[in-house]
Structures are given as structure tokens and as C-alpha cells.
Amino acid sequence: MSNSQAKNNILKKIRMALAHPTPLPFPKSEGAGSVFQPQQQDLVVEFAEQFSSLQGKFLFCENEKELVAQFNKLCYQNQWTRIYCEEEKWKSLIFPNSLHNDIASCEASITSCEFLVARTGSMVLSSVHQGRVPSVYAPVHICIAYTSQLVYDIRDGLVALKQKYHQYLPSLITFATGPSRTADIEKTLVVGVHGPKEVYCFVIDDQQ
């Protein structure tokens, strides 16, 4: 049998299978409700606790003025002079002589995000906000978000994404939860092997 005949036979079987799909054995088993414990406390508090428990560093800001003050203090404490950022809104945070255009040699990167998931302490990132590179390649990732971007569960984040973009979802959606961690080598936990060693999340209150 030639390769073309084999290919046609496979495609024919696929078409037949799609024409007569096998029904789900338990169609009502999945349900629409969450299997996790419902929200018990304020979303900001929940996110801060979960994010911090995963070695993330949480900073709450009452407004954008406080964000500037806390960010400058953080840069001074860590002596960062090479900070990568592509988003115009947050470039204004960085001193002009500290704005660095090479992700491979920067000391920290700044991004925004789509949402923050309180239950898991996760940041929902997408290709709309610089893609995945700045949050993975830089040794320190700084995410800036607002309290209005907090959702309770991952499912809530996915629903909110669909409501925000409708049929035009970003080409990349990823969930980042704290700094990179692996225990592949002798089951010893190592931080920062496949991504940033430190992750900061500034959350600005915009629901006062």
C-alpha cells in the first residue's frame, strides 16, 4: 500500500468517526459548579496569602503614586540598573538610564497581566502583554495589576477572558504561579532553573 493510500484510509476512518461520535458515558458528571471550597475572604487577602506561600513577593498599593514610591524603593534596595519593559504605561516607572532593551542581559522585567487568580495565587498572562518572554527569561519578574483584575478561581479567569476578547482570544494565554521551581534532581527543590528566581506582584487598589 502506498503512502497516499494509507493516508486516505486514515482520513476516511477519521471522517467516519466524526460523523458518528461516541456519546459521553456520563454527560452530567462534569457540571458547571466549582469543586473547590468557595471564597472565604477578600480576594486581595486570598491572593496575597496564596502568592506569598509560593515564594512570590506581594506589594499592595493604595494608588499609582504609592506604586511609584514602592517601585523606586525596590530598585534602590536591589540596585537594579537594567530593567526591561515594552509597555509604555509602565516605562514611566523606570529611570531613563535604567531602561534596558535587551531581555537576555536585564536584571528585572516588568509586565502587566490579564487577571490574578486568588485561589491559586496565579497571574494570567497573554500575548497582548508582551507574551511569555519577559516573565520567563528575566531573573526577576515584576507584574503590575489592579484589584479590579482579581478573580477567585481559574475558571473565573477563563470566563472573564472570553467576555473580554469574545472570539478574538489572544494567541497565547499562560498561568504563572510564583518563581520557577523544580525538583527533578534528587528530589531537591531548586528555584529559578526554568524561569525567574524572584517574582513580585504589585496590586493597585482601583476600587476605593
Secondary structure as GFF3:
##gff-version 3
##sequence-region A 1 208
A	DSSP	alpha_helix	3	19	.	.	.	ID=ss1
A	DSSP	alpha_helix	43	53	.	.	.	ID=ss2
A	DSSP	beta_strand	57	61	.	.	.	ID=ss3
A	DSSP	alpha_helix	64	78	.	.	.	ID=ss4
A	DSSP	beta_strand	83	84	.	.	.	ID=ss5
A	DSSP	alpha_helix	88	91	.	.	.	ID=ss6
A	DSSP	three_ten_helix	96	98	.	.	.	ID=ss7
A	DSSP	three_ten_helix	103	105	.	.	.	ID=ss8
A	DSSP	beta_strand	108	111	.	.	.	ID=ss9
A	DSSP	beta_strand	115	117	.	.	.	ID=ss10
A	DSSP	beta_strand	122	126	.	.	.	ID=ss11
A	DSSP	three_ten_helix	127	129	.	.	.	ID=ss12
A	DSSP	alpha_helix	133	137	.	.	.	ID=ss13
A	DSSP	beta_strand	140	146	.	.	.	ID=ss14
A	DSSP	three_ten_helix	147	149	.	.	.	ID=ss15
A	DSSP	beta_strand	150	151	.	.	.	ID=ss16
A	DSSP	alpha_helix	154	165	.	.	.	ID=ss17
A	DSSP	beta_strand	173	176	.	.	.	ID=ss18
A	DSSP	beta_strand	181	182	.	.	.	ID=ss19
A	DSSP	beta_strand	190	191	.	.	.	ID=ss20
A	DSSP	beta_strand	198	204	.	.	.	ID=ss21
###
